[in-house]
Amino acid sequence: MNVLVINAGSSSLKYQLIDMDTQAVMAKGLCERIGIEGSCLKHTPAGRDAVVITSPMKDHSDAITMVIDALVDKDHGVIADMSAIDAVGHRVVHGGEYFNQSVIVDDDVKKKIDECSMLAPLHNPANLIGIEACQKAMPGVPMVAVFDTAFHQTMPAEAYMYALPYEYYEKYKIRKYGFHGTSHYYVANRCAALIGKPIEELRIITLHLGNGSSITAVNKGKSVDTSMGFTPLAGVPMGTRSGVIDPAIVTFLMEKEGLSIAEADAMLNKKSGVFGISGLSSDFRDLENGSKEGNAKCKLALDMFEYSVKRYIGYYAAAMGGVDAIVFTAGVGENSIALRERILSNMEFMGIACDSEKNDVKGKEVEITKDGAKVRTFVIPTNEELTIALDTKKLLAK
């Protein structure tokens, strides 16, 4: 069984074609600048060099057509024809309260994805366009929607509700939803496999640390709390996002700086976080280099990020009545050796300590627990595409 995984953005489309018998990636690629001048497709067949195909893509339908053409091309393709694609799994950012698991797409599912667009206006419309473009290009091929928010639908009300007038929840569904759910689900289950215990017996804190970061408490295999909220703006300071702040700061700055709603939103989402503090970059590698060179603002940005992550570890350990394992994943979590070590420093009182020698690794699955430490700590590269493909296969098998 071959599953095509699609992750459609507003002007981009990432894909992987996965052989589910071996879980091997047959090809992957990225369509960029959809609807913009200079659009192109970078297509990488397994074991071969990438091919860049430059061609106008006025919309996602054009992008899907280019992806299929690349997959069946006689020179750089990996399948004979479209009949080799058995199903398509789509990443969808927001499922609201409608979806607590992946679903086979039908008209009702599309209607509900569209309704959730008010909660994710930058993502859900693009995800829906990707689904409809695939349906048009591959009529009769089953489509599956896999939601970023679904894993977090197991949170109890005391964790997901905000202390606002209850009518706003009833009218607008204002509550914590959480994101990166596919990643948290994958690494938590992979962690349980590495420990050799059923996930139902474990309390795991998963740290998805990248330009966008979120932290999740996984108790007995279920998400019971997570750091992102109604939107992906909440939680720890991120690349350009503020993370949690006193909400009164927003109205204060709108008044003092004369900011419009759109300008305030842009400030919080695109000009804040470690970029806003450092004034230099949203890339943690640049901050590490700047800090080493004596840039005090770069050091402060890193210190704030690490302190916030450390605080969430304590917060979620308390919420779950302890912790058995901690997992680092995503771009920063998988690759920043120094950042992992600093986050875990001075936590021996909780039974948490990492071994510097074991921790000296980037982008590989490894346990970094110091001998004698009670809490086991891992680096586990995330694999959201495989999770989407596995969910797709499981649903169709039913």
KEZA-906689 format. One record per residue (C-alpha): residue number from 1; residue in three letters; x, y, z. Coordinates in nm, 3 decimals. Each point is the difference from the previous one (the first is absolute). Layout:
NUM_Ala_X_Y_Z
...
//
This chain:
1_Met_0.000_0.000_0.000
2_Asn_0.136_0.342_-0.102
3_Val_-0.122_0.310_0.186
4_Leu_0.060_0.353_-0.124
5_Val_0.027_0.241_0.294
6_Ile_-0.094_0.361_-0.074
7_Asn_0.069_0.304_0.219
8_Ala_-0.151_0.303_-0.174
9_Gly_0.089_0.352_0.112
10_Ser_-0.132_0.331_-0.127
11_Ser_0.264_0.023_-0.276
12_Ser_0.185_-0.330_0.037
13_Leu_-0.061_-0.375_-0.009
14_Lys_0.223_-0.267_0.153
15_Tyr_-0.040_-0.367_-0.085
16_Gln_0.137_-0.347_0.057
17_Leu_-0.088_-0.325_-0.174
18_Ile_0.040_-0.285_0.249
19_Asp_0.003_-0.375_-0.064
20_Met_-0.199_-0.122_0.300
21_Asp_0.123_-0.358_-0.033
22_Thr_0.353_0.115_0.090
23_Gln_-0.077_0.354_0.132
24_Ala_0.267_0.123_-0.243
25_Val_-0.029_0.347_-0.155
26_Met_-0.004_-0.050_-0.377
27_Ala_0.015_0.372_-0.080
28_Lys_-0.056_0.334_0.167
29_Gly_-0.019_0.358_-0.110
30_Leu_-0.114_0.357_0.040
31_Cys_-0.203_0.229_-0.224
32_Glu_0.082_0.364_0.078
33_Arg_-0.147_0.339_-0.094
34_Ile_-0.337_-0.139_-0.109
35_Gly_-0.195_0.288_-0.155
36_Ile_0.314_0.214_0.003
37_Glu_0.249_0.075_-0.276
38_Gly_0.300_-0.237_0.005
39_Ser_-0.184_-0.312_0.119
40_Cys_0.195_-0.325_-0.009
41_Leu_-0.001_-0.363_0.114
42_Lys_0.297_-0.165_0.172
43_His_-0.044_-0.375_-0.041
44_Thr_0.231_-0.254_0.166
45_Pro_-0.030_-0.369_-0.091
46_Ala_0.140_-0.236_0.264
47_Gly_0.373_-0.056_-0.048
48_Arg_0.027_0.253_-0.282
49_Asp_0.079_0.367_-0.039
50_Ala_-0.272_0.261_0.029
51_Val_-0.157_0.135_-0.318
52_Val_-0.122_0.361_-0.015
53_Ile_-0.287_0.060_-0.242
54_Thr_-0.089_0.363_-0.066
55_Ser_-0.348_0.057_-0.133
56_Pro_-0.293_0.234_0.073
57_Met_-0.240_-0.132_0.270
58_Lys_-0.301_0.226_0.011
59_Asp_-0.165_-0.208_0.273
60_His_0.025_-0.324_0.201
61_Ser_-0.162_-0.199_-0.281
62_Asp_0.295_0.089_-0.220
63_Ala_0.236_-0.098_0.283
64_Ile_-0.166_-0.341_0.045
65_Thr_0.019_-0.060_-0.375
66_Met_0.373_0.080_0.005
67_Val_0.055_-0.235_0.296
68_Ile_-0.176_-0.287_-0.179
69_Asp_0.191_0.071_-0.322
70_Ala_0.327_-0.010_0.195
71_Leu_-0.090_-0.327_0.173
72_Val_-0.074_-0.177_-0.331
73_Asp_0.271_0.168_-0.211
74_Lys_0.208_-0.249_-0.201
75_Asp_0.329_0.156_0.119
76_His_-0.056_0.100_0.364
77_Gly_-0.330_-0.167_0.084
78_Val_-0.045_-0.287_0.245
79_Ile_-0.331_-0.154_-0.113
80_Ala_-0.127_-0.114_-0.340
81_Asp_-0.331_0.185_0.012
82_Met_-0.255_0.156_0.237
83_Ser_-0.165_-0.334_0.072
84_Ala_0.298_-0.071_0.228
85_Ile_-0.126_0.266_0.243
86_Asp_-0.246_-0.184_0.224
87_Ala_-0.096_0.286_0.233
88_Val_0.085_0.358_0.096
89_Gly_0.051_0.116_0.359
90_His_-0.043_0.372_0.060
91_Arg_0.132_0.200_0.292
92_Val_-0.274_0.234_0.121
93_Val_0.094_0.252_0.267
94_His_-0.332_0.053_0.179
95_Gly_-0.281_-0.245_0.067
96_Gly_-0.161_0.201_0.279
97_Glu_-0.216_-0.211_0.228
98_Tyr_-0.129_-0.201_-0.296
99_Phe_0.291_-0.242_-0.034
100_Asn_0.189_-0.195_0.266
101_Gln_0.152_-0.236_-0.255
102_Ser_0.081_-0.025_-0.370
103_Val_-0.292_-0.049_-0.239
104_Ile_-0.072_-0.101_-0.358
105_Val_-0.096_0.315_-0.190
106_Asp_-0.356_0.044_-0.121
107_Asp_-0.213_0.309_-0.062
108_Asp_-0.092_0.034_0.368
109_Val_0.366_-0.015_0.105
110_Lys_0.087_0.271_-0.253
111_Lys_-0.285_0.216_0.129
112_Lys_0.130_-0.029_0.357
113_Ile_0.359_0.074_-0.105
114_Asp_-0.134_0.313_-0.168
115_Glu_-0.192_0.098_0.315
116_Cys_0.325_-0.028_0.199
117_Ser_0.164_0.250_-0.235
118_Met_-0.102_0.280_0.237
119_Leu_0.230_-0.165_0.257
120_Ala_0.291_-0.046_-0.245
121_Pro_-0.052_0.252_-0.283
122_Leu_0.354_-0.037_-0.137
123_His_0.001_-0.379_-0.007
124_Asn_-0.338_-0.171_-0.033
125_Pro_-0.101_0.166_-0.329
126_Ala_0.331_-0.113_-0.155
127_Asn_-0.040_-0.351_0.143
128_Leu_-0.350_-0.020_-0.149
129_Ile_0.124_0.124_-0.338
130_Gly_0.262_-0.277_0.008
131_Ile_-0.267_-0.263_0.067
132_Glu_-0.226_0.123_-0.279
133_Ala_0.290_0.027_-0.243
134_Cys_0.091_-0.364_0.069
135_Gln_-0.363_-0.111_-0.038
136_Lys_-0.012_0.172_-0.339
137_Ala_0.331_-0.147_-0.118
138_Met_-0.058_-0.349_0.147
139_Pro_-0.374_-0.074_-0.010
140_Gly_-0.090_-0.309_0.196
141_Val_0.321_-0.010_0.204
142_Pro_-0.083_0.005_0.375
143_Met_0.097_0.318_0.187
144_Val_0.071_0.008_0.375
145_Ala_0.021_0.312_0.220
146_Val_0.245_-0.011_0.293
147_Phe_-0.042_0.291_0.244
148_Asp_0.270_0.183_0.197
149_Thr_-0.253_0.063_0.276
150_Ala_-0.152_-0.350_0.025
151_Phe_0.252_-0.149_0.246
152_His_-0.074_0.277_0.249
153_Gln_-0.376_-0.059_0.007
154_Thr_0.053_-0.226_0.302
155_Met_0.090_0.299_0.222
156_Pro_-0.238_0.043_0.295
157_Ala_-0.212_0.314_0.018
158_Glu_0.204_0.147_0.285
159_Ala_0.302_-0.008_-0.232
160_Tyr_-0.160_0.127_-0.319
161_Met_-0.244_0.264_0.126
162_Tyr_0.091_0.368_0.046
163_Ala_-0.131_0.206_0.290
164_Leu_-0.205_0.224_-0.228
165_Pro_-0.378_0.042_0.002
166_Tyr_-0.131_-0.347_-0.087
167_Glu_-0.222_0.143_-0.271
168_Tyr_0.310_0.057_-0.219
169_Tyr_0.074_-0.371_0.006
170_Glu_-0.361_-0.072_-0.092
171_Lys_-0.011_0.262_-0.277
172_Tyr_0.350_-0.018_-0.148
173_Lys_0.153_-0.320_0.142
174_Ile_0.278_0.199_0.165
175_Arg_0.211_-0.259_0.184
176_Lys_0.343_-0.158_-0.015
177_Tyr_0.042_-0.229_-0.301
178_Gly_0.373_-0.064_-0.018
179_Phe_0.202_-0.076_-0.312
180_His_0.285_-0.223_-0.126
181_Gly_-0.220_-0.288_0.115
182_Thr_0.123_-0.242_-0.266
183_Ser_0.360_0.060_0.111
184_His_-0.076_-0.036_0.371
185_Tyr_-0.195_-0.321_-0.067
186_Tyr_0.282_-0.150_-0.206
187_Val_0.288_0.072_0.237
188_Ala_-0.196_-0.097_0.313
189_Asn_-0.083_-0.340_-0.147
190_Arg_0.353_-0.043_-0.130
191_Cys_0.132_0.085_0.349
192_Ala_-0.219_-0.271_0.155
193_Ala_0.134_-0.250_-0.255
194_Leu_0.360_0.091_0.086
195_Ile_-0.069_-0.036_0.373
196_Gly_-0.171_-0.331_-0.063
197_Lys_-0.317_0.075_0.193
198_Pro_-0.362_0.056_-0.107
199_Ile_-0.061_0.372_-0.044
200_Glu_-0.302_-0.043_0.231
201_Glu_0.248_-0.045_0.288
202_Leu_0.207_0.312_-0.070
203_Arg_-0.001_0.374_0.070
204_Ile_0.191_0.171_-0.281
205_Ile_0.080_0.367_-0.068
206_Thr_0.060_0.061_-0.370
207_Leu_0.195_0.310_-0.103
208_His_-0.061_0.098_-0.363
209_Leu_0.256_0.281_-0.026
210_Gly_0.048_0.184_-0.326
211_Asn_-0.080_0.339_-0.149
212_Gly_-0.345_-0.086_0.130
213_Ser_0.013_-0.185_0.332
214_Ser_-0.249_-0.185_0.214
215_Ile_0.022_-0.222_0.306
216_Thr_-0.248_-0.274_0.088
217_Ala_-0.077_-0.208_0.307
218_Val_-0.083_-0.354_-0.115
219_Asn_-0.151_-0.209_0.280
220_Lys_-0.076_-0.365_-0.075
221_Gly_0.019_0.072_-0.374
222_Lys_-0.235_0.297_0.006
223_Ser_0.070_0.372_-0.026
224_Val_-0.114_0.157_0.328
225_Asp_0.147_0.346_-0.054
226_Thr_0.204_0.189_-0.259
227_Ser_0.167_0.339_-0.020
228_Met_-0.155_0.141_-0.318
229_Gly_-0.355_0.120_0.044
230_Phe_-0.289_0.143_-0.201
231_Thr_0.267_0.084_-0.259
232_Pro_0.365_-0.104_-0.045
233_Leu_0.104_0.332_0.159
234_Ala_-0.020_-0.125_0.360
235_Gly_0.264_-0.184_0.201
236_Val_0.376_0.050_-0.001
237_Pro_0.170_0.287_-0.189
238_Met_0.058_-0.121_-0.356
239_Gly_0.186_0.117_-0.309
240_Thr_-0.220_0.303_-0.061
241_Arg_-0.300_-0.072_0.228
242_Ser_-0.026_0.150_0.346
243_Gly_-0.131_-0.302_0.188
244_Val_-0.202_0.066_0.315
245_Ile_-0.006_0.364_0.115
246_Asp_-0.224_0.212_0.221
247_Pro_-0.296_0.066_-0.235
248_Ala_-0.027_0.359_0.121
249_Ile_0.334_0.071_-0.171
250_Val_-0.176_-0.024_-0.335
251_Thr_-0.261_0.269_0.068
252_Phe_0.265_0.213_0.173
253_Leu_0.226_-0.006_-0.309
254_Met_-0.292_0.050_-0.237
255_Glu_-0.081_0.320_0.184
256_Lys_0.357_0.126_0.049
257_Glu_0.128_-0.092_-0.347
258_Gly_-0.325_0.059_-0.188
259_Leu_-0.005_-0.357_-0.131
260_Ser_-0.289_-0.137_-0.199
261_Ile_-0.130_-0.352_0.068
262_Ala_0.194_-0.130_-0.302
263_Glu_0.319_0.179_0.113
264_Ala_-0.031_-0.137_0.354
265_Asp_-0.053_-0.349_-0.138
266_Ala_0.306_0.034_-0.225
267_Met_0.209_0.128_0.292
268_Leu_-0.089_-0.301_0.215
269_Asn_0.036_-0.262_-0.275
270_Lys_0.278_0.132_-0.223
271_Lys_0.212_0.249_0.197
272_Ser_0.018_-0.150_0.349
273_Gly_0.149_-0.317_0.151
274_Val_0.376_-0.050_-0.007
275_Phe_0.016_0.222_-0.310
276_Gly_-0.162_0.287_0.187
277_Ile_0.231_-0.038_0.300
278_Ser_0.324_-0.048_-0.193
279_Gly_-0.073_0.245_-0.278
280_Leu_0.216_-0.230_-0.211
281_Ser_-0.168_-0.320_-0.110
282_Ser_-0.273_-0.255_0.059
283_Asp_0.249_-0.280_-0.078
284_Phe_0.130_-0.161_0.318
285_Arg_0.334_-0.076_-0.171
286_Asp_0.056_0.372_-0.053
287_Leu_-0.089_0.064_0.364
288_Glu_0.248_-0.263_0.119
289_Asn_0.275_0.158_-0.210
290_Gly_-0.094_0.350_0.113
291_Ser_0.001_-0.106_0.364
292_Lys_0.346_-0.155_-0.038
293_Glu_0.122_0.328_-0.149
294_Gly_-0.127_0.193_0.302
295_Asn_-0.332_0.129_-0.131
296_Ala_-0.195_0.051_0.324
297_Lys_-0.340_0.014_-0.174
298_Cys_0.062_-0.334_-0.174
299_Lys_0.091_-0.152_0.335
300_Leu_-0.311_0.149_0.160
301_Ala_-0.223_-0.138_-0.276
302_Leu_0.144_-0.349_0.052
303_Asp_-0.023_0.029_0.379
304_Met_-0.368_0.100_-0.024
305_Phe_-0.083_-0.286_-0.233
306_Glu_0.181_-0.260_0.212
307_Tyr_-0.151_0.132_0.323
308_Ser_-0.350_-0.021_-0.147
309_Val_0.051_-0.359_-0.120
310_Lys_0.140_-0.098_0.340
311_Arg_-0.301_0.157_0.168
312_Tyr_-0.242_-0.203_-0.213
313_Ile_0.184_-0.320_0.091
314_Gly_-0.062_0.073_0.368
315_Tyr_-0.355_0.112_-0.068
316_Tyr_-0.094_-0.318_-0.185
317_Ala_0.184_-0.231_0.239
318_Ala_-0.217_0.149_0.275
319_Ala_-0.315_-0.038_-0.209
320_Met_0.069_-0.370_-0.065
321_Gly_0.126_-0.080_0.350
322_Gly_0.349_-0.069_-0.131
323_Val_0.180_-0.071_-0.324
324_Asp_0.162_-0.316_-0.137
325_Ala_0.154_0.133_-0.321
326_Ile_0.082_0.318_-0.188
327_Val_0.032_0.017_-0.379
328_Phe_0.173_0.269_-0.209
329_Thr_-0.113_0.026_-0.363
330_Ala_-0.031_0.238_-0.301
331_Gly_0.273_0.217_-0.152
332_Val_0.138_0.163_0.314
333_Gly_-0.077_-0.287_0.236
334_Glu_0.170_-0.254_-0.225
335_Asn_0.306_0.206_-0.091
336_Ser_0.097_0.244_0.278
337_Ile_0.232_-0.191_0.232
338_Ala_0.072_0.298_0.225
339_Leu_-0.363_0.103_0.029
340_Arg_-0.110_-0.348_0.112
341_Glu_0.271_-0.009_0.263
342_Arg_-0.088_0.344_0.134
343_Ile_-0.373_-0.080_0.017
344_Leu_0.070_-0.315_0.204
345_Ser_0.258_0.161_0.230
346_Asn_-0.071_0.024_0.374
347_Met_-0.293_-0.239_-0.020
348_Glu_0.156_-0.287_0.192
349_Phe_-0.247_0.064_0.284
350_Met_-0.269_-0.130_-0.240
351_Gly_0.209_-0.299_-0.102
352_Ile_0.088_0.165_-0.332
353_Ala_0.359_0.013_-0.128
354_Cys_0.159_-0.044_-0.341
355_Asp_0.336_-0.154_-0.083
356_Ser_0.215_0.252_-0.191
357_Glu_0.170_-0.268_-0.204
358_Lys_-0.325_-0.173_-0.099
359_Asn_-0.152_0.340_-0.074
360_Asp_0.272_0.084_-0.254
361_Val_-0.216_-0.091_-0.299
362_Lys_-0.214_0.176_-0.260
363_Gly_-0.307_-0.127_-0.181
364_Lys_0.024_-0.359_0.119
365_Glu_-0.216_-0.217_0.223
366_Val_0.191_-0.043_0.324
367_Glu_-0.048_-0.024_0.376
368_Ile_0.196_0.269_0.184
369_Thr_-0.085_-0.096_0.358
370_Lys_0.281_0.029_0.252
371_Asp_0.072_-0.324_0.186
372_Gly_-0.205_-0.014_0.318
373_Ala_-0.255_0.262_-0.108
374_Lys_-0.356_-0.104_0.080
375_Val_-0.161_0.172_-0.302
376_Arg_0.104_-0.127_-0.342
377_Thr_0.077_0.260_-0.265
378_Phe_0.004_-0.049_-0.378
379_Val_0.064_0.178_-0.327
380_Ile_-0.250_-0.136_-0.256
381_Pro_-0.023_0.152_-0.348
382_Thr_-0.364_0.059_-0.080
383_Asn_-0.168_-0.160_-0.299
384_Glu_-0.336_0.162_-0.057
385_Glu_-0.020_-0.123_-0.360
386_Leu_0.032_-0.365_0.105
387_Thr_-0.265_0.053_0.269
388_Ile_-0.238_0.144_-0.260
389_Ala_0.070_-0.293_-0.232
390_Leu_-0.051_-0.255_0.279
391_Asp_-0.333_0.159_0.098
392_Thr_-0.105_-0.006_-0.364
393_Lys_0.087_-0.367_-0.035
394_Lys_-0.176_-0.089_0.326
395_Leu_-0.321_0.179_-0.095
396_Leu_-0.017_-0.160_-0.342
397_Ala_0.067_-0.343_0.147
398_Lys_-0.323_0.035_0.197
//
